[in-house]
Amino acid sequence: MSLPSNVHISTHPCLQAKISQLRSQSTTPRETRALVEEISSILGVEAFAQGLALTKTGTDRTPLGIEYETTTIDPVDLALVPILRSGLGMVDAINALLPTAVPIYHLGLFREPVGLQPVEYYNNLPFSKSALSPASPAAAFDLGPTANTPPPPTLRDWGVQRVIMISLLGSRDGVRKVAESWDQVQVWVGAVDDRVNEKGMIVPGLGDIGDRLFVALGK
């Protein structure tokens, strides 16, 4: 499958087996939540390996009294941005991989029914220019189960230098559209399916992950 170089499709066998389980209509809500977290963890490890860098923080001593150099990741340069509502199922897994607490902001999007274009309905990014408002991070991790539409323009308006999208699944055309939307975007996805149907759902896909996670039908 020919896709832009900033698209990374996981080949991890455990992830691929879990994607297969997640596709099944017989997977329960409890199992769905667990699989979304487990797949997100694998994708997060792969994305963080290329998207983050270490910062030296000083020295410490091991229980044997031996001095060693300590390192961490600077949380000022990183933020997690889950897309409501289904992105919430990925946050804990991604956040647990990081050695320190990082800001978590939320964006709410829905697809309008005619053109299937994303519409923003909620945004808690700290746009304020006051001295108390945090600066925009160098990298924002856009968390949503499906990579089918480009990162919200709101992220670029906020001043983010790089967007790393982590998604369980994408469609071929959707992933290409995301990758070509901005030079500073990286896409990490578990698998890519061929197409979407007339309702904008990826086929064969995963169904509506938001509905499956929260056992509640969306509009």
N, C-alpha and C positions, 0 to 999 in steps of 0.2 A: 504494500500500500504506500503510494508516494504522497508524503505529507511534508510540510516545511520543517526545517531543521530544529526549530524551537518547540516542536511537539515531541514529547517523550512518552511512548507507550510501554508500560511495564511488561516485562517478560517473565517476571517471577512466577514460578509454578504454583506456589501456595496462593498467591493473589488470583491467578487465573482459575484455580479450583474454587476459590471462594466467590468469584464473580459468577461462576456457573451455578453455585448454590443459591446466590442471591437472585438470579433470574427466575427461579422456580416459583410458580404460583402457589405451591404448597408450603413455602417458607413462612413461618409464623412471624407476627410482629416482634416477639422477643428475639427470635433468630435473626430477623432483618436488622434490628438494632445492633446486635453483636457483630454481624457480618460487615455492616457499614463501618463500624469502629475498627475492625481488624484490617479491612482493606485500606482504610484511611491511614492506619499506622504504617503499613508497608509502603504506600505511596509517599507518605510524609518522610520516611527515612530516605527514600530515593531522591526526593526533591530537595530536602535539606542538605544532602551530601554535596550537591552542586550549587545550591542557592545561598548557603551561609558560610561565614568565615569565623575563625576563633580569634579571641582577644586575650592577650596575656594579662593576668590579674595580680601576679605576685608569686609567693611561695607558701608552702605549707609542709607539714611533716606527716608521714605515714605512721601507723601504729608501731612500726619498728624504729621510729625516730629518724627516719631518712628523709631528708629534704627533697621536695620535688616542685616543679613549676606548675602553677595552677592556670587554667584557662577557662573561658566561658564565652558565651555569645552575647553581644551587646544588645539588650532589649530595646534600647532607644531606636535602633535601626530596623525594627521589625514590628509588624502588627498582623493580627489575624482578622479577617473580615468574612465571617460566614454569611451566606445569602439565605435569608429567611424564606421558608421555614426549614427546608430540608437540610441546609448547611449546618444546622444545629447538631445533627447527628454525627458530624465529623469533628466538632470542636475539641471535645475531651481527648480524643485519640491524638490529634495533632499537637495540642497544648502539652500533653503528657510527655512528648518527646523532647521538649525544650528544657534546658537546665535552670532557667529563671522565668519568672512571670513576665508576660508581654501584654500589651494592650489588646483588647478584643473589642472590635466595633461591629455593628450590624447594619446590613442593608436589606431592605425588603423589596422584592421584585415579583411581578406577576406578568403573564402573557396576556395581552389584550386579544379578544377572541377572533377578530377579523384578520389582521395582518400578522398575528402571533409575535408582535414585537414586545420586548420587555418594557414594563412601566414601573418606575420606582414609586413606592408608597411609604417607605420608611428609611430614614438615614440618621444615624447618630455619630457620624464622623465629626471630629472637633474642628469645624471650619473657622471658628473665631480667631481673629488676629490679636487677641489680647495677650498680655505678657504671661498670663496663667494658662493659656491654651498650649497643649503640647505640639511640637513641630511634627510635620508629616514624616513618616518613616522612609528610610531608603527602599525598603521592600515591604509590600503588602501581599499576604497569602490569601487569595480569593478562594473560599471553600464552598463548593456546591457539588452535589452528586453528579450533575450532568454538565458537560462542557459543550454547549450548543449555541451560546450567544457570547459575544465579546464581553470583556470586563466592563462594568458600568463606567460611563464617562466621568461619573462622580469621583472615582479614584484618581483619575488623571487631573481633574480640577483641584483635588485636594493637594496635589503636588508630589504624589508618590513617584519615585524614580523608576521602580521596577514592580511589575505585578507577576506573581507566580500563582497560576491557577492550578488547584488540585481537585480533580474530579474522578469519580468512579468510572464514568462512561461518557462517550461522546459519539456523535455521528460523524461520518467522514467529512461532509461539507461543513458541518458545524464547527468541528475542530479546526479545519482549514481557515474558516472565517475568523475564529478567535485568534489564531496564530498570526494572521495577516493584519489584524486590527491595529497593532501597535508594535513598534520595533522592540520595545522593552517589556514584552510579555513572554513568559515561558509557560507551557502547558504540560502538566503531568497527569496522565490519564491511565486508568486500569485497562481499558479496552475500547475499541472503536467499532461501531456497527455501521452498516452501509447507508442507512437512510432514516428519514423521519416520515411519519404518516401525515394525513391532512390536519390532524389536531396538534401537530408539532411534537408528538411523542416519538422517541427513538425506537426503531424496530430492528431486531426483536426486543431489545431494550430491557428495562428493569421495572416497567410500570411507573406509577407515580410514587416516588420514594417518600415524599412528604406524607402522603396518605398512608403508606405502609409503615412508616416510622411512628406516626402519631395515632393510627387507627381512627382517622377522621378524614372524611371526604372534603376536598377543596372545592372551590367554585368551578 
